[in-house]
Amino acid sequence: MKKIYNKLVRDRIPEIIEKRGAKCKIKKLTPKRYKEELFKKVLEEASELVSARKNKEDVMREIGDVYEVIEAVIKVCGLDKKEIKKLQTKRAKERGRFKKKLFLISTIEN
């Protein structure tokens, strides 16, 4: 049975597929397409994290996957982790974190 994926996968996935006796068709992406697919992968992994929210082990695994994709995005975009951390800290000082568990219901503008 043929199954279509059309998505970015980890480097060892083709090897894992073949070890279980299946065949797979892959291609190497251009740098531009790789970057595009990484941004799609962030959404995919974030969605899987949301789906896993009821099981601690699954949540940890999915957070690891999100981290993996974020690190690839940082690299492909030529970003600096220290600079990202500085911006994160600055934004937290300006807008706060998520510690108070606040849920905005509505606003009324004048």
Number of C-alpha atoms within 10 A of each C-alpha: 3 6 6 7 7 9 11 17 13 9 8 8 11 15 12 11 12 11 10 8 7 11 12 12 7 11 6 8 12 9 10 9 11 16 17 14 17 19 14 14 20 18 13 14 19 15 13 18 20 12 13 17 13 10 9 10 11 15 17 14 14 21 18 14 20 21 14 14 20 16 14 16 20 13 13 14 10 9 12 11 12 9 10 12 11 12 12 13 14 12 12 12 10 9 9 11 13 9 6 7 7 8 7 6 5 6 6 4 4 3
